[in-house]
Amino acid sequence: MATAASCKSSRFSGTVVCRSPCWRGQRQHGGRNRFSFPRPRKSRLSSGAAAGISKLQIHGARTGWTTCRTGPAIATQFRPGSRNSAPRSCRRLGPRSGRPPRSTCGNIDALRAKANTGPICGPLSGRSGGTGPVPVLIIGGGLAGLTAAWQLHRAGIDFLLVEARDRLGGRILTAGAGGLPAADGFDLGPSWFWPGMHPGMDRLVAELGLAAFAQAGEGALLFQRAGRPAPERYPMMQQEPASMRLAGGTGAIIAALAARLPADRIRLGTRIARITHGQAGIVAHLADWPAPIAASHVICALPPRLLAAIALDPAPKAATLDLWRGTPTWMAPHAKMFALYDRPFWRDAGLSGAAHSQTGPLVEMHDATTASGKAALFGFVGVPAPHRVQAGRDAVVAASVAQLGQLFGPQALTPLATLYHDWAADPLTATALDQAAGEHPAGGQRDWSGAIWRDRLTLAGSETAVQTPGYLAGAIEAGERAAAKLIRQHANQRSAKQ
């Protein structure tokens, strides 16, 4: 199975051809896509440029950004609720070092109404409430971590899942018009999956009873060339396999998994600063609370680069650290911008909502209308992360809306609302190594833990998947693989005692 698009420059200067399925509208044709568009070039801020679109143009040398990609990976959403609204049964930590008390749980009633399981709030030790270690500590509450937790729970193995954010989902983030996580909104992280390529994702969606729908693609594709005022129209080609989205947003899969887990086995706002390895297991030290967490084994469901930032004692070998730091975190360098409208007016003009641009700031755009009919266009921002920070959110959004007006007409200039998320600015997603556009993480078998930590630490971030690294399916694959390893170990231990 292909794990990522293999995009490279063709023998014709300035074009890109891709092997394996790429974005909607570019059909595979004889092993390559039917269309090869010129490669967007590096973005920089024009010095002394006028306000609006001219401030954020695509200039200069070529970069690794191509118009043909396989889509964002797992890149991740579910906000259990305001910590201020946590019920009284939730214990609070602190104060420590003058910090105000902080809730360690979240009220997830709003998004888990059907489950009726109450708030996420749990002790730091095993289910018995004693001081003994929990069998499995899961670090990271994204799709990989929740998948691992669900598999362990079904096997009767106790776990404790900790998440540094005040929401579950990681790089899955489905937000409403106000920018807050919502049960029916727009995907600021990954949007698509491909059932033909990713049967694991398709299986889990069916098992959880979630509804999926095909990405809108009827109508013409627009291409905006540098130096040409009017965009060019191309007929959309049917993509196989089809790009699918989840009704309600990708966050629906996070909410569905969370609803199937014991609420007291998940802790939010809990950041791990250091992990020590001993004969009896591991001890995880929290960043802002003195009481550590003892566990027999750790599943780290984070991107490897984020794990490299956690102090481990003893330290892994240099080759292991190099592997972690050298693995790109999918979605980490990128930013997405959404413009919300009262209806999908572009369809009236025979447009699909898909567009590619050499001028920017958006280099690739799509129809983001939800299954419930909330209309929107979204695009990937082609401006490098440092320049996005320099320009500021407002300038990037204003320039993006102006560009949508150039492409889709004056109605695009007055959105009901805009959404913008820069993953490179999220310290729980990106590191300094992620500020430049990176490659898709490579698949295949690797010794992710190294000899020193192999018996106590299992990596389970999407980037560690063998077949589908970086995708939603990769998170499921990695989470299931990590859980299966521990389930086998527990079965062997039980057999040895009999």
C-alpha positions, 0 to 999 in steps of 0.5 A: 500500500502506498503510504504517501504521495511521491511528488517530484520535479519532472523533466519539464522545469517547474512542474510536479508529478505525483505518484499515488493518490493526491488531492481531489481533482487530480486523477491518477492516470497511468501511474501519474496524475493527469494534470501537472501544475507548476510548482508554487514557489517560496513565499516571503513578505514583499517589502513596502508592499501595499495592504491586502493581498500584495503583502503576502505573495509567492516569490523566490526560489522553489521549496518543498511545497507542491500542489500535489500532496496526499493531504494532512495527516493526523494530524487533531480535536475534541474539547471536553469543555471549560475547566472553569465549568468542571463539576465539584467532584473534580479535584484541583491541583495546586497552588504551587509556586504562586500559581492559581489552582488548576483543574486537572479534568474537563467537563465533557458532558456537552460532547458526550451527552449520549454516553452520559459518562460525566466528566473526565477526572481521575486519580494519578495511580491505579484504579484501586486508588492506592499508590501502586503503579498503573499498568499502562500510562498513555501520553497523548490524547489524540487519535493514536492514544485514544485508539490504544486506550480503547483496545486496552480497555476492551482487553480488561487492562487498566490504563491512565491517559494524560493529555497536555491540552485542555481538550482531546484530539491533538491535531484533530481540531473541529471548530465552530464559527466562533473558533471553539471546538464544536460537535459540528464544525470545520476541520482545522486539522486533518479532514480526509481519509481514503477507504480504498487506501486506509481500510483501518480508518474505514473499519473504525468509522464503521465500528463506531457508527459514524457517518461519512460523505464524499468531498464535494468535487462537482464543477471546475478547478481554478488555477491562479498563475503568477503574473496573470490576473484571471484564474484558469478553469480546468474540468475536475477529474474524478479521483479514485479512491474518493476523499471522504470526510466525517459528518460533524467533522473529524472530531466525531471520531475523537468524541466517539472513542472518548465516550467509550472510555472510563471517564476517570482514566483520562486526565487533561492539562497534564504535561509530562516533563521527565520519565525515569526508568527503573527495574519495577517500571517507570515514573513520569514526573509532571511539569507542574505538580510534584506527585509523579505517576508510576506505571509498568509501561508507557505508550507515547502517542506523541509525534517523535519530535515531541517525545525527544523534548521530554527528559528521559533517564537514562537517556536513549542512545544518540541514534534513537534520539536522532531518529525521533528528531529526524521524523517530520511531524505531519501538519506541524509546519502548516496553517489552514484558513477557512472562510464561512458563508451563508451558502456555497455560492461558487457552485452557482458558477459551476465551480467546485471550490477547488483551486491552486495558486502560484501567487498566494497566500493560499496555495491550495483551496477546497470546498469545506461545506459540512454534511449539515450544509454549513458553507465554507471554503478553506485553503492551506497557507503557503507562506512559511511559518516565520513569515506568517508570524511576522505578518500576523494572523489578521494580515494573513486572513485579510490577504487570504479573503482578498485572494478568494475574492479574486478567484471566486468573485465578490461574494467571497469578500464578505464571509460570515466568519473566518477561522485560522489555525497555525500548527507551527505556532502550537508548541504541543504540535511543532518544534523548532525543527518543524518551522520549515515545510517538511517531508511526509514521514516515512513508513517501514519497520524501525526500532523506535524505542531503542535497546535501553527503553524497549521493555518500558516504552512504546511509541504510538504516534501516527508518524511511527505507523508502518504502512500509513504514517502521518495519516489518520489511518496511521494513528489508528495503526500505531495505536492498535499496534502498541496496544496489541503488544501490551495485550500479548505481554499481559496474556503471556504473564497470566499464562506463566502464573497458571 
